[in-house]
Amino acid sequence: MKESGKSVQEIVRELKEAGAPRNDYREQSLKIYGLICAKCAREFDHKDRHLLTVHHKDGNHNNNPPDGSNWENLCVYCHDEEHSKGILGDYLSEGK
């Protein structure tokens, strides 16, 4: 189907490119800050490093300065907690 004038292959390629990271900020952040959660101080090794995530302090995933100033490494539990703060705050403020 060519609704936009593009072939299916072109659309799939564009979607893959759009979803591909512009740079590997995760690996860069892990090198800068190490395999430790900035919030709970849990340490990770090569076997469980997949549980360590990069949190963008300003919430903008496109803001990836090379010095890592917009990042902090958080374990998946602390990262979930960090993002749920805003949701809980919004919920509580709506009740007022």
CORZI-V826379 format. One record per pair of residues at least 24 apart in sequence whose C-alpha atoms are under 7 Angstrom apart, sorted by sequence separation. I is the first residue (numbers start at 1). GAP is how many residues later the second one is. If there is no record, write none. Layout:
{{I	GAP} {I	GAP}}
This chain:
{{51	24} {52	24} {55	24} {51	25} {26	28} {38	34} {38	35} {39	35} {37	36} {38	36} {36	37} {37	37} {37	38} {25	39} {29	39} {39	39} {29	42}}
